[in-house]
């Protein structure tokens, strides 16, 4: 005997009940489109600066001295960040999208914020702050 049950989200379950066996039932799944999970973590500018300093310390990269730092976000054609000290060009560093994403992921790990390994990750500028966006297919 077969019984089919349809669920929302294009998932169907077929249960097979053996007539002459007491072994129980057999289940088979047929999956439609997979569900997606998306998470976004928005960081304060002070957290972005901390993340960049931690990243530079781990990668032996020179950074402007700490103090009155200014962050400038650029979103054309991809996200980049300019970190400068006291608005002087001699004391500034620019980080590309992949470097900024790595810095934020490293910062999250240090703060105990979970970041799924198999998720697709990217950064976005959101109202003059930075967001780490993660998408996972479940």
C-alpha positions in Angstrom: 0.0 0.0 0.0 1.3 3.5 -0.9 0.2 6.8 0.6 1.5 10.1 -0.9 1.5 13.2 1.2 2.2 16.6 -0.4 3.7 19.4 1.7 4.2 23.1 0.8 7.5 24.1 -0.7 7.4 21.3 -3.3 8.3 18.4 -1.0 6.5 15.2 -1.3 6.7 12.1 0.9 5.7 8.6 -0.2 5.2 6.1 2.6 5.3 2.4 1.6 3.7 0.0 4.0 4.7 -3.7 3.4 1.8 -6.0 3.6 3.6 -9.2 4.6 6.3 -7.7 6.7 6.4 -6.4 10.2 9.6 -4.4 9.4 7.8 -1.1 9.5 7.5 1.3 6.6 9.8 2.7 3.9 10.0 6.4 3.2 11.3 8.1 0.1 11.6 11.8 -0.4 11.4 13.7 -3.6 12.7 17.2 -3.1 11.8 20.3 -5.1 13.6 23.6 -4.8 15.8 23.9 -1.7 15.1 26.5 1.0 17.6 29.3 1.5 18.7 30.9 4.7 20.1 34.5 4.6 21.7 36.2 7.6 23.0 39.7 7.8 25.2 41.2 10.5 25.6 45.0 10.5 28.6 46.4 12.1 29.2 49.8 13.8 32.0 51.8 12.3 34.1 51.3 15.4 33.7 47.5 15.0 34.8 47.8 11.4 37.9 49.7 12.5 38.6 47.1 15.2 38.2 44.3 12.6 40.6 46.0 10.1 43.2 46.4 12.8 42.9 42.8 13.8 43.1 41.7 10.2 46.2 43.8 9.6 47.9 42.5 12.7 47.3 38.9 11.5 48.5 39.6 8.0 51.5 41.9 8.9 50.0 44.8 7.0 50.8 48.4 7.9 47.9 50.5 9.1 47.4 54.1 10.1 48.0 54.7 13.8 45.0 54.3 16.0 43.1 57.4 17.2 40.8 59.6 15.2 40.3 57.3 12.3 37.9 58.0 9.4 36.1 55.3 7.4 35.1 56.0 3.8 33.0 53.4 2.0 33.0 53.1 -1.8 30.4 51.0 -3.6 31.5 51.4 -7.2 32.0 48.8 -8.8 32.6 46.7 -5.6 32.8 47.6 -2.0 36.1 49.1 -0.8 37.0 50.9 2.5 39.5 53.6 3.0 40.7 54.0 6.6 42.6 57.2 7.3 44.0 58.9 10.4 43.4 62.6 10.8 42.3 63.0 7.2 45.8 62.8 5.8 46.5 60.9 2.6 49.9 59.8 3.9 48.3 57.9 6.7 45.6 55.9 4.9 44.9 52.3 3.8 42.4 51.0 1.3 40.8 47.5 1.7 39.1 45.7 -1.1 35.9 43.7 -0.7 37.6 40.3 -0.1 39.9 41.8 2.5 37.1 43.6 4.4 35.0 40.4 4.3 37.9 38.4 5.7 38.4 41.1 8.4 34.8 40.9 9.5 34.8 37.1 9.5 37.9 37.1 11.7 36.3 39.7 14.0 33.2 37.5 14.3 35.2 34.5 15.2 37.1 36.4 17.9 33.8 37.6 19.4 32.1 34.2 19.2 29.6 35.2 16.6 28.8 32.1 14.5 29.6 32.3 10.8 28.7 29.2 8.8 31.7 27.8 6.8 29.7 26.6 3.8 27.6 29.8 3.4 28.2 32.3 0.5 29.5 35.5 2.1 29.8 39.1 0.9 29.7 42.6 2.3 27.3 45.4 1.5 27.3 49.1 2.5 24.1 49.8 4.5 23.3 53.4 5.5 27.0 54.3 6.0 27.8 51.1 7.9 29.0 47.7 6.7 27.1 44.5 6.7 28.3 40.9 6.3 25.7 38.9 4.4 25.6 35.1 4.4 23.4 32.8 2.3 23.1 29.1 2.8 21.0 26.5 0.9 19.6 24.1 3.4 
